[in-house]
């Protein structure tokens, strides 16, 4: 069993930063890649960023455009998503997810999902 819990969401203004956290517990050794996804109202779930627990592979969606940074703290079994220069279009429920394989950006390749945390960016 693997449990993922996101936190850090909230209501912010355009241009503000926000830091999301995802704490993993349980059989975390089965996870090779941790990813962040988001789903806005009326839209499909989309990939945001991913990072491997071992090695140095990091992947970002094109729309991030240097604003977001994914990082990890292996000792705490936690993955972070630092979001800067937030825009209203970034408003969505953000999910963290774990995959047993590496380098994947599609949600179909992720086996474990958190409950999501709401991020709302007002203009």
Secondary structure per residue as TSV (DSSP state, phi and psi in degrees):
chain	resnum	aa	ss	phi	psi
A	1	X	-	360.0	139.7
A	2	X	E	-128.6	133.2
A	3	X	E	-119.7	134.0
A	4	X	E	-123.6	130.2
A	5	X	E	-129.0	117.2
A	6	X	E	-89.2	153.4
A	7	X	E	-155.7	166.0
A	8	X	-	105.6	-5.6
A	9	X	-	-71.2	167.4
A	10	X	E	168.6	-168.2
A	11	X	E	-103.0	124.6
A	12	X	E	-134.9	169.6
A	13	X	E	-95.5	158.3
A	14	X	T	-53.8	132.1
A	15	X	T	92.6	-11.5
A	16	X	-	-77.0	157.5
A	17	X	-	-94.7	161.8
A	18	X	E	-155.2	141.0
A	19	X	E	-118.0	119.8
A	20	X	E	-99.9	146.6
A	21	X	E	-125.1	149.2
A	22	X	E	-135.4	111.5
A	23	X	E	-96.0	127.9
A	24	X	E	-106.0	141.1
A	25	X	E	-144.1	170.3
A	26	X	E	89.1	-141.6
A	27	X	S	-83.7	64.7
A	28	X	G	-68.5	-18.2
A	29	X	G	-64.5	-17.5
A	30	X	G	-79.1	-8.8
A	31	X	-	-94.1	128.2
A	32	X	-	-99.9	-38.4
A	33	X	E	-129.6	136.5
A	34	X	E	-110.3	134.1
A	35	X	E	-130.4	159.5
A	36	X	E	-115.1	133.9
A	37	X	E	-127.9	162.8
A	38	X	E	-142.9	153.4
A	39	X	E	-139.4	112.8
A	40	X	-	-88.1	164.4
A	41	X	T	-59.8	126.5
A	42	X	T	76.9	7.6
A	43	X	S	-122.5	163.5
A	44	X	-	-79.1	157.9
A	45	X	-	-67.0	133.3
A	46	X	E	-128.4	151.5
A	47	X	E	-73.5	142.1
A	48	X	E	-115.5	-55.8
A	49	X	E	-163.1	160.1
A	50	X	E	-150.8	154.6
A	51	X	E	-148.1	145.5
A	52	X	E	-90.8	148.5
A	53	X	S	-69.3	-40.1
A	54	X	S	-111.9	143.0
A	55	X	S	89.2	-165.2
A	56	X	-	-132.2	27.5
A	57	X	-	-82.1	127.2
A	58	X	E	-133.0	141.1
A	59	X	E	-132.1	139.9
A	60	X	E	-130.8	146.2
A	61	X	-	-71.6	149.4
A	62	X	G	-60.8	-34.9
A	63	X	G	-69.6	-12.0
A	64	X	G	-65.2	-38.9
A	65	X	T	50.8	42.4
A	66	X	T	80.7	1.4
A	67	X	S	-83.9	-29.4
A	68	X	E	-106.9	148.6
A	69	X	E	-134.9	126.0
A	70	X	E	-98.9	140.5
A	71	X	E	-147.2	171.5
A	72	X	E	-140.3	155.1
A	73	X	E	-131.6	95.8
A	74	X	G	-61.8	-34.9
A	75	X	G	-63.4	-31.5
A	76	X	G	-99.5	0.0
A	77	X	T	51.4	46.0
A	78	X	E	-130.8	139.2
A	79	X	E	-116.4	141.9
A	80	X	E	-120.3	153.2
A	81	X	E	-130.1	105.8
A	82	X	E	-88.0	118.8
A	83	X	E	-113.1	122.0
A	84	X	-	-116.9	160.6
A	85	X	S	49.9	50.6
A	86	X	-	-64.8	145.7
A	87	X	-	-121.1	158.1
A	88	X	G	-55.5	-33.8
A	89	X	G	-69.9	-9.2
A	90	X	G	-81.1	-9.1
A	91	X	-	-61.5	125.7
A	92	X	E	-177.4	170.4
A	93	X	E	-86.8	124.1
A	94	X	E	-100.7	130.4
A	95	X	E	-118.0	141.0
A	96	X	E	-100.2	152.6
A	97	X	E	-148.8	153.2
A	98	X	E	-120.4	138.5
A	99	X	E	-120.7	147.1
A	100	X	S	-83.9	-5.2
A	101	X	S	-123.0	174.2
A	102	X	S	-113.9	154.1
A	103	X	S	75.6	15.5
A	104	X	-	-97.9	141.8
A	105	X	-	-115.2	-11.2
A	106	X	S	-85.1	138.4
A	107	X	G	-61.8	-22.7
A	108	X	G	-65.5	-17.8
A	109	X	G	-93.2	0.8
A	110	X	-	-103.6	132.6
A	111	X	-	-96.4	-28.0
A	112	X	E	-123.2	138.9
A	113	X	E	-136.0	143.6
A	114	X	-	-83.6	-179.3
A	115	X	-	-83.0	-14.7
A	116	X	-	93.9	151.5
A	117	X	E	-135.6	133.9
A	118	X	E	-80.8	130.9
A	119	X	E	-119.6	122.2
A	120	X	E	-123.8	124.9
A	121	X	E	-115.3	116.8
A	122	X	E	-94.5	151.8
A	123	X	-	-82.6	360.0
